[in-house]
Amino acid sequence: MFQTKLRELRESAGYKSQQAFADAFGVAQSTVGGWEAGKREPNYDTTMRLARFFGVSIDELLDIANERAAPTAPPSDAAPPDPAYLEALQCLEGLSGEALASALRCLQAIKALDDAKAPADAAVILEKNA
C-alpha cells in the first residue's frame, strides 16, 4: 500500500522522522503524517514529485506493480462478462504505469461515491484525474 511504501522509501532515504522528510520535500509534517496514516493521498502532481524525489516509478511508489495481474477467466458455466466490463479492460490495456495509477484512483473514487461512503476528497480525485 502507498502509505507503507512511502514510509519505507522515506526511512531508506535517511529521513528518520516525518518532519525531516517534510522539510526536505517542502510540505507540512501533518501532510506526510496523513499520507503515511492512509488518511490522505497526494494529488497527481505531488505523486509525480514524490516518485522523482525517491527515484522510483509511480508503480513502485503506489506499490501497485504486483497488483496488476491479468484478470482471471470466468468459469465456463458462468454468465458471460458484462460488455462494459470488457470494454473497460480494453481501455486499460497498454496504458503506462502513471496512467493506470490515475485510472485506479478514479475507479476507487467512483466506487466510493457509488457505495455512498465517499471520502471527502473523492470528487477532487475524480476532477484531477479526469
C-alpha positions, 0 to 999 in steps of 0.5 A, a space after each residue: 500500500 502507498 502509505 507503507 511504501 512511502 514510509 519505507 522509501 522515506 526511512 531508506 532515504 535517511 529521513 528518520 522522522 516525518 518532519 525531516 522528510 517534510 522539510 526536505 520535500 517542502 510540505 507540512 509534517 501533518 501532510 506526510 503524517 496523513 499520507 503515511 496514516 492512509 488518511 490522505 493521498 497526494 494529488 497527481 502532481 505531488 505523486 509525480 514529485 514524490 516518485 522523482 524525489 525517491 527515484 522510483 516509478 509511480 508503480 513502485 511508489 503506489 506499490 501497485 506493480 504486483 497488483 496488476 495481474 491479468 484478470 482471471 477467466 470466468 468459469 465456463 458455466 458462468 454468465 458471460 462478462 458484462 460488455 462494459 466490463 470488457 470494454 473497460 479492460 480494453 481501455 486499460 490495456 497498454 496504458 503506462 504505469 502513471 496512467 493506470 495509477 490515475 485510472 485506479 484512483 478514479 475507479 476507487 473514487 467512483 466506487 466510493 461515491 457509488 457505495 455512498 461512503 465517499 471520502 471527502 476528497 473523492 470528487 477532487 480525485 475524480 476532477 484531477 484525474 479526469 
